[in-house]
Amino acid sequence: MSEHWTLPSLKEAKKRNRTQVQFSREEYELDEKYQSLGQHKRYIIHTYGCQANERDSETIAGLLEAMGFELSTSDEEADIILLNTCTIRENAVNKVYGQIGNLKHLKQRNPELIIGICGCMTQEEVVVKTILETYHQVDLIFGTHNIHRLPELVHQTMFSKERTVEVFSKEGDIIENLPAHRFGNYKAWINIMYGCDKFCTYCIVPYTRGKERSRLTEDILKEIEEVKADGYQEITLLGQNVNAYGKDLGIDDGFGKLLEEVAKTGIPRIRFTTSHPWDFTEKMLEVIAQYDNIMPYIHLPLQSGNNDILKLMGRRYTVEEYTEIYLKLKELMPNCAFSTDIIVGFPNETDEQFEDTLRMVDYFQFDNVYTFIFSSREGTPAARMEDNVSMETKKERLRILNEHTILHAYQKNLAYKDKVVKVLVDGLSKKNKDVYSGYTDTQKLVNFTGHNIKEGQIIDVRITEPKSYFLLGEAV
């Protein structure tokens, strides 16, 4: 391996200390030698995984366009192809490996093509080793902590004619004012913090994203005012655990206070993700209920309905504590919709413990549930546990769980029949020019008929037919 490469280190990624986070808040200026690198060239980015990756891809696109690259509509026409990856589960990793393999013929046809891999996968030692040994068509590998160095890395890849590998394994810094190409015209992702310190035993994210570190409130509000001025109707505040916002800055009830300031900007719709039950505060609950532009939709991961499994997962709350938060939110906002995450087949999970999860799912009757089979991630504590639940049992549990969640989702949607709801219009169907789609304040997808409706409008829609995962309706 090249002595010039910076390779990831799981040991370094685990470290947490009291070192002050480095803030870079200067206006971004691209070095002149990089400004024409992409002249007459095209780029394409394939994004996998969560909203944080989507937002990273917007920054990557902004940097590439600052260098002169233009967006390509296909891999075949691109001069640089970047895969922004997710490593939360094994199937996400396998998808990326499959896509890298699919790109090999393009590299053979065009040796000047740059194929790059970035995102959470590249923060893992075993992944980078596999890519370097097996996928020789990959020219560029960088991580989640050095996106701001993309111009230098592309320049090095172009002119050294060697593979470029730079992955920092550190707690992380905050780089403001990077250029971005937002992919939506009316909905915007807004990072409020990065990283995670929860270290759930099954989760690789604290190692790939670094420690919890919050942006300054003034920088967040400035960005929100900018997107509001540009006509955006909805923002989603992003963090691996938004509820922990401000802890590292010494702000008590930081997220509750931030949420209130964001609501006062007057932007029509505010959402946030993801919440950890452990960090919910009374201030948060009050603010969510008080402001109409904070949407009545909460994603609150449960993961398991059994306290012993929650303890093995390192979740730091009990089913009873989770239930208390849920009931408080329902009391303050009776129309609030809830979604959650559930993992089945965690090591040592018994049939009785799985039944506990089913009982809790039936009690909460979530509007939407993201269900997963336990996926062992190398380097996490759960990967060292004996995985003593057979794949056959895991799949059967997933099937049973999905039967319950689909039934509850449909029953929740039945309550919308004949109701008039506010829908933020995403756009027009590609198949039918009279069918539009958009989302309610409770994050229900609505496909509806209408005429001369514009993307980005918030309009009244009467629901005519509820389905399990979406609603049908007609514009009023």
Phi and psi in degrees as a GROMACS rama.xvg file:
@    title "Ramachandran Plot"
@    xaxis  label "Phi"
@    yaxis  label "Psi"
@TYPE xy
-67.2192  140.172  SER-2
-72.1206  -12.9387  GLU-3
-88.52  -8.53043  HIS-4
-78.3817  146.943  TRP-5
-110.785  108.643  THR-6
-99.3794  152.985  LEU-7
-70.3315  154.173  PRO-8
-136.968  115.258  SER-9
-61.9939  -37.5245  LEU-10
-60.1356  -43.866  LYS-11
-69.303  -36.8113  GLU-12
-66.9734  -23.9656  ALA-13
-75.3317  -21.4547  LYS-14
-68.4255  142.822  LYS-15
-136.025  129.861  ARG-16
-141.937  -176.199  ASN-17
-92.4956  12.5715  ARG-18
-58.7512  133.068  THR-19
-65.1434  134.366  GLN-20
-64.9489  137.716  VAL-21
-86.5258  122.161  GLN-22
-100.411  131.7  PHE-23
-117.244  112.237  SER-24
-120.205  11.1397  ARG-25
-70.3378  155.462  GLU-26
-61.903  139.118  GLU-27
-77.3491  131.781  TYR-28
-131.239  122.469  GLU-29
-83.2527  128.831  LEU-30
-55.4121  138.85  ASP-31
-54.7324  -36.0517  GLU-32
-68.981  -12.878  LYS-33
-101.983  -8.35164  TYR-34
-68.8716  -24.5448  GLN-35
-114.368  14.3976  SER-36
-58.1549  -36.781  LEU-37
-98.8319  12.8505  GLY-38
-59.2462  129.765  GLN-39
63.1185  22.9231  HIS-40
-123.378  159.24  LYS-41
-124.121  152.554  ARG-42
-127.418  158.536  TYR-43
-146.36  141.814  ILE-44
-121.904  129.293  ILE-45
-105.868  120.654  HIS-46
-109.129  132.434  THR-47
-118.194  148.727  TYR-48
92.93  -143.445  GLY-49
-85.5907  178.391  CYS-50
-64.7599  -28.7313  GLN-51
-61.7687  -37.8598  ALA-52
-67.9377  -38.6372  ASN-53
-58.5345  -44.5702  GLU-54
-67.1688  -39.3516  ARG-55
-60.0637  -40.2691  ASP-56
-65.162  -33.2579  SER-57
-63.9176  -38.5087  GLU-58
-68.9277  -42.5231  THR-59
-59.4843  -43.3515  ILE-60
-63.3157  -40.0241  ALA-61
-62.7652  -41.1052  GLY-62
-65.749  -43.5423  LEU-63
-63.1633  -40.1178  LEU-64
-70.3112  -31.3956  GLU-65
-63.8302  -27.4298  ALA-66
-86.1667  -1.44359  MET-67
102.423  -4.53025  GLY-68
-69.3499  149.266  PHE-69
-114.713  151.482  GLU-70
-68.6936  132.67  LEU-71
-98.2798  150.706  SER-72
-93.586  -5.55735  THR-73
-152.581  155.411  SER-74
-61.1575  -37.4318  ASP-75
-62.0909  -30.9596  GLU-76
-94.9928  -4.72566  GLU-77
-83.4964  149.833  ALA-78
-100.1  -19.6967  ASP-79
-140.886  128.042  ILE-80
-118.685  122.699  ILE-81
-116.851  133.389  LEU-82
-107.348  112.055  LEU-83
-94.0911  109.728  ASN-84
-104.274  164.453  THR-85
-125.455  142.233  CYS-86
-127.669  19.6799  THR-87
-64.9704  -30.846  ILE-88
-142.373  159.157  ARG-89
-61.0506  -38.7367  GLU-90
-66.7587  -29.5104  ASN-91
-65.3064  -40.288  ALA-92
-65.8636  -43.9832  VAL-93
-64.111  -33.551  ASN-94
-60.6797  -42.4784  LYS-95
-67.4868  -44.3617  VAL-96
-57.3138  -40.6995  TYR-97
-62.9294  -41.38  GLY-98
-67.8204  -39.1564  GLN-99
-60.0714  -43.2817  ILE-100
-60.1715  -39.3307  GLY-101
-65.6587  -23.9121  ASN-102
-85.3402  -6.7343  LEU-103
-59.6959  -39.7545  LYS-104
-66.9604  -29.7439  HIS-105
-69.1493  -37.7715  LEU-106
-67.1344  -37.8443  LYS-107
-66.0408  -36.8804  GLN-108
-75.4243  -32.3635  ARG-109
-135.722  89.6149  ASN-110
-59.8646  -20.7986  PRO-111
-78.8027  -12.8886  GLU-112
-61.2891  134.61  LEU-113
-101.365  122.815  ILE-114
-110.271  121.972  ILE-115
-124.125  146.298  GLY-116
-120.452  131.831  ILE-117
-142.589  -172.957  CYS-118
89.0532  -164.794  GLY-119
-66.4283  -32.923  CYS-120
-57.9761  -39.1997  MET-121
-73.0016  -10.4233  THR-122
-80.0778  -5.16038  GLN-123
-100.295  130.171  GLU-124
-56.212  -47.3691  GLU-125
-64.6193  -33.3118  VAL-126
-69.5944  -48.4267  VAL-127
-61.17  -40.8968  VAL-128
-59.51  -44.3247  LYS-129
-63.1171  -44.6015  THR-130
-63.0464  -45.1791  ILE-131
-65.659  -34.6202  LEU-132
-84.8481  -29.8403  GLU-133
-110.827  -35.9836  THR-134
-110.298  82.4732  TYR-135
-73.1976  -9.79434  HIS-136
-76.3042  -10.8377  GLN-137
-83.3636  126.549  VAL-138
-101.759  -27.1509  ASP-139
-137.392  129.91  LEU-140
-132.09  123.057  ILE-141
-141.936  166.956  PHE-142
-111.227  -163.555  GLY-143
-81.7001  -16.6638  THR-144
-98.1287  -4.55874  HIS-145
-131.738  32.337  ASN-146
-58.1296  -36.8187  ILE-147
-63.0237  -16.0144  HIS-148
-94.0125  10.5867  ARG-149
-55.1362  -44.2848  LEU-150
-55.9316  -45.1321  PRO-151
-62.607  -39.5348  GLU-152
-69.7045  -40.1812  LEU-153
-64.995  -43.2053  VAL-154
-58.6614  -46.2826  HIS-155
-62.3676  -41.7277  GLN-156
-64.8448  -40.5607  THR-157
-65.9583  -42.3006  MET-158
-104.023  -18.0867  PHE-159
-83.4883  -21.0752  SER-160
60.1944  21.74  LYS-161
-122.704  162.405  GLU-162
-67.9704  141.561  ARG-163
-111.846  125.676  THR-164
-131.48  116.068  VAL-165
-142.547  103.79  GLU-166
-128.871  114.559  VAL-167
-86.8406  132.627  PHE-168
-109.812  93.3493  SER-169
-150.638  175.302  LYS-170
-71.936  -27.5844  GLU-171
111.289  152.838  GLY-172
-120.487  -177.803  ASP-173
-126.611  118.202  ILE-174
-110.617  112.291  ILE-175
-92.0708  165.118  GLU-176
67.0276  21.1576  ASN-177
-71.5772  146.411  LEU-178
-65.9535  152.89  PRO-179
-146.416  144.999  ALA-180
-110.193  101.357  HIS-181
-71.2456  133.709  ARG-182
-81.022  -22.83  PHE-183
-106.277  158.058  GLY-184
-100.297  -18.194  ASN-185
-130.855  -9.80065  TYR-186
-123.492  132.509  LYS-187
-128.075  138.763  ALA-188
-86.28  135.182  TRP-189
-127.916  111.294  ILE-190
-68.4258  130.733  ASN-191
-110.756  -21.5339  ILE-192
-160.404  167.282  MET-193
-130.666  158.015  TYR-194
78.2359  177.259  GLY-195
-154.595  138.273  CYS-196
-114.547  11.9841  ASP-197
-77.6157  -33.4408  LYS-198
51.8817  49.3078  PHE-199
-55.6102  142.257  CYS-200
-65.5927  -20.4203  THR-201
-97.4388  -6.56607  TYR-202
-104.217  134.704  CYS-203
-92.1858  -11.9924  ILE-204
-58.1175  -42.3384  VAL-205
-58.503  -25.9953  PRO-206
-83.5074  -31.6169  TYR-207
-90.343  -22.399  THR-208
-113.949  -6.09611  ARG-209
82.9778  -170.53  GLY-210
-80.1994  164.015  LYS-211
-65.8077  125.017  GLU-212
-146.435  127.65  ARG-213
-98.0312  141.744  SER-214
-72.3263  156.911  ARG-215
-70.7692  140.808  LEU-216
-54.7983  -41.7908  THR-217
-63.522  -33.9264  GLU-218
-70.7493  -38.1594  ASP-219
-64.7537  -48.004  ILE-220
-65.0241  -36.3152  LEU-221
-60.8904  -44.1869  LYS-222
-64.7543  -39.5285  GLU-223
-64.8182  -42.6769  ILE-224
-61.8376  -35.2151  GLU-225
-66.6132  -46.1795  GLU-226
-70.3099  -32.1086  VAL-227
-63.2577  -44.0614  LYS-228
-62.9603  -27.719  ALA-229
-84.3937  3.46181  ASP-230
94.1462  10.6672  GLY-231
-70.6159  139.393  TYR-232
-100.301  -20.7539  GLN-233
-143.904  138.779  GLU-234
-124.355  150.844  ILE-235
-121.498  118.356  THR-236
-77.5975  126.692  LEU-237
-112.215  141.114  LEU-238
-172.104  152.667  GLY-239
-60.898  -29.1375  GLN-240
-151.044  87.423  ASN-241
-61.959  -28.4068  VAL-242
-61.9343  -21.4594  ASN-243
-87.3747  4.14109  ALA-244
-54.3981  133.23  TYR-245
89.2368  -12.451  GLY-246
-57.8865  -43.5405  LYS-247
-71.483  -17.1676  ASP-248
-95.477  1.07068  LEU-249
77.1459  23.6016  GLY-250
-97.6885  120.488  ILE-251
-73.8767  139.937  ASP-252
52.2121  41.5733  ASP-253
-56.6864  -45.747  GLY-254
-70.9754  -38.2961  PHE-255
-59.2741  -43.8212  GLY-256
-66.9632  -42.7861  LYS-257
-62.6526  -45.6194  LEU-258
-56.6872  -39.8917  LEU-259
-65.755  -42.9046  GLU-260
-64.4557  -38.986  GLU-261
-65.6415  -42.324  VAL-262
-60.9037  -35.9599  ALA-263
-69.6053  -14.7732  LYS-264
-67.1158  -21.0477  THR-265
84.5875  5.18375  GLY-266
-61.3213  137.845  ILE-267
-59.8392  -39.7064  PRO-268
-132.959  131.989  ARG-269
-126.707  128.915  ILE-270
-126.777  168.433  ARG-271
-151.91  150.621  PHE-272
-163.214  142.549  THR-273
-110.458  151.092  THR-274
-98.3616  139.246  SER-275
-104.198  127.385  HIS-276
-54.7718  -28.9704  PRO-277
-62.6485  -31.4044  TRP-278
-103.998  10.7471  ASP-279
-66.8756  136.486  PHE-280
-124.329  162.38  THR-281
-59.8105  -38.5956  GLU-282
-60.1578  -44.4844  LYS-283
-57.8096  -48.8165  MET-284
-58.6668  -43.9554  LEU-285
-63.5842  -45.4861  GLU-286
-66.8167  -43.2044  VAL-287
-57.1194  -41.6767  ILE-288
-75.915  -26.1156  ALA-289
-79.4484  -34.3329  GLN-290
-105.793  126.322  TYR-291
-68.4143  -23.5648  ASP-292
-86.84  -0.191327  ASN-293
-90.2046  116.502  ILE-294
-67.1676  139.425  MET-295
-78.7888  62.0432  PRO-296
-144.5  124.509  TYR-297
-126.169  126.278  ILE-298
-97.0926  113.363  HIS-299
-130  95.1559  LEU-300
-62.4753  126.517  PRO-301
-93.0711  -46.5106  LEU-302
74.7436  -44.2202  GLN-303
-155.296  151.783  SER-304
-99.4423  16.0379  GLY-305
-123.118  129.504  ASN-306
-64.7543  -35.7544  ASN-307
-66.5512  -39.9575  ASP-308
-68.8615  -40.6931  ILE-309
-57.8445  -38.9017  LEU-310
-66.0573  -43.5872  LYS-311
-61.761  -33.256  LEU-312
-75.7007  -13.8212  MET-313
72.1158  32.899  GLY-314
-81.3296  -19.7392  ARG-315
68.7841  21.1394  ARG-316
-144.237  164.021  TYR-317
-107.582  166.682  THR-318
-57.9199  -38.553  VAL-319
-64.2333  -40.5488  GLU-320
-68.6102  -39.4505  GLU-321
-60.8873  -45.512  TYR-322
-60.8675  -38.0376  THR-323
-62.1905  -43.247  GLU-324
-63.4369  -45.4384  ILE-325
-57.9493  -47.9978  TYR-326
-66.5358  -36.3012  LEU-327
-63.6968  -43.883  LYS-328
-64.1807  -41.3293  LEU-329
-66.0896  -34.0397  LYS-330
-68.7538  -43.1651  GLU-331
-74.0163  -34.002  LEU-332
-134.532  84.419  MET-333
-57.4769  -26.539  PRO-334
-93.3329  10.0487  ASN-335
-68.3995  137.148  CYS-336
-99.5705  147.457  ALA-337
-127.227  138.571  PHE-338
-124.882  164.248  SER-339
-153.813  172.688  THR-340
-116.421  139.182  ASP-341
-132.52  132.776  ILE-342
-108.317  129.463  ILE-343
-109.265  154.059  VAL-344
76.4896  24.735  GLY-345
-62.1964  146.998  PHE-346
-49.0156  131.502  PRO-347
78.9629  0.573013  ASN-348
-66.488  122.386  GLU-349
-90.8015  169.777  THR-350
-59.6567  -39.0167  ASP-351
-66.4972  -38.9385  GLU-352
-68.7478  -36.8485  GLN-353
-64.1579  -38.7652  PHE-354
-61.4823  -34.3939  GLU-355
-60.8682  -42.2395  ASP-356
-62.3407  -44.8481  THR-357
-58.8103  -43.1322  LEU-358
-61.0883  -41.0224  ARG-359
-69.725  -37.9493  MET-360
-62.5955  -39.8346  VAL-361
-69.3869  -30.3972  ASP-362
-73.0739  -48.1216  TYR-363
-75.8025  -30.3274  PHE-364
48.8585  61.0104  GLN-365
-60.6417  149.287  PHE-366
-70.4911  -31.1019  ASP-367
-153.759  139.882  ASN-368
-131.202  126.909  VAL-369
-93.8096  111.499  TYR-370
-107.195  141.538  THR-371
-142.75  147.238  PHE-372
-84.0604  138.219  ILE-373
-51.4123  130.805  PHE-374
-123.164  115.791  SER-375
-72.1722  127.28  SER-376
-112.449  122.507  ARG-377
-57.2276  133.463  GLU-378
99.292  -15.5048  GLY-379
-89.5203  155.221  THR-380
-57.3848  -36.8587  PRO-381
-64.5688  -26.7399  ALA-382
-67.4245  -20.1358  ALA-383
-91.1502  -7.45685  ARG-384
-78.5489  151.397  MET-385
-70.3609  117.928  GLU-386
-83.2037  83.1833  ASP-387
-98.0068  16.3155  ASN-388
-105.986  122.171  VAL-389
-67.0494  154.323  SER-390
-62.9707  -35.0174  MET-391
-60.394  -43.6799  GLU-392
-66.4224  -41.9045  THR-393
-59.3742  -45.3716  LYS-394
-65.9954  -37.4392  LYS-395
-67.0353  -41.129  GLU-396
-63.0618  -41.2475  ARG-397
-62.0534  -42.3339  LEU-398
-60.7927  -46.1146  ARG-399
-64.8488  -44.7876  ILE-400
-59.4072  -44.2502  LEU-401
-63.9095  -34.648  ASN-402
-59.4509  -43.6203  GLU-403
-66.9887  -45.259  HIS-404
-68.3695  -37.3751  THR-405
-64.4294  -41.3562  ILE-406
-61.5568  -46.3377  LEU-407
-66.1794  -39.3584  HIS-408
-60.5171  -42.7556  ALA-409
-66.0597  -42.8372  TYR-410
-63.4534  -39.6834  GLN-411
-63.0166  -40.9307  LYS-412
-69.93  -28.0092  ASN-413
-57.5619  -30.5107  LEU-414
-66.5376  -15.1424  ALA-415
-87.2028  -7.68676  TYR-416
-55.9302  126.694  LYS-417
70.6585  2.37863  ASP-418
-81.6438  152.47  LYS-419
-100.592  123.747  VAL-420
-123.833  155.545  VAL-421
-85.8173  127.458  LYS-422
-124.124  128.261  VAL-423
-85.7654  117.539  LEU-424
-76.5106  122.672  VAL-425
-84.1199  -35.414  ASP-426
158.54  -167.602  GLY-427
-100.11  144.84  LEU-428
-64.0216  141.427  SER-429
-73.5313  -20.4884  LYS-430
-95.9149  -25.3616  LYS-431
-142.4  116.248  ASN-432
-70.8349  -6.09322  LYS-433
-104.321  3.60122  ASP-434
-113.87  126.376  VAL-435
-114.378  167.288  TYR-436
-138.705  156.296  SER-437
-177.324  -174.943  GLY-438
-125.705  143.987  TYR-439
-76.5692  175.14  THR-440
-63.9974  -27.0904  ASP-441
-90.4397  16.903  THR-442
66.2336  34.0132  GLN-443
-92.2453  128.238  LYS-444
-73.675  129.703  LEU-445
-123.549  124.92  VAL-446
-102.927  123.734  ASN-447
-143.237  157.1  PHE-448
-94.1275  154.83  THR-449
173.408  176.425  GLY-450
-134.683  142.022  HIS-451
54.7879  41.3092  ASN-452
-99.1769  140.395  ILE-453
-105.311  143.336  LYS-454
-58.2607  135.765  GLU-455
95.0884  -9.483  GLY-456
-75.5746  150.826  GLN-457
-107.94  113.356  ILE-458
-127.477  164.212  ILE-459
-85.2318  132.063  ASP-460
-130.909  130.715  VAL-461
-89.742  126.919  ARG-462
-80.4167  124.339  ILE-463
-103.817  -30.6305  THR-464
-151.413  114.224  GLU-465
-80.665  141.338  PRO-466
-118.76  179.777  LYS-467
-67.6126  -40.4245  SER-468
-118.402  1.61616  TYR-469
-158.236  173.441  PHE-470
-122.646  146.814  LEU-471
-106.096  145.052  LEU-472
-161.484  -174.79  GLY-473
-139.615  138.817  GLU-474
-62.3625  138.515  ALA-475
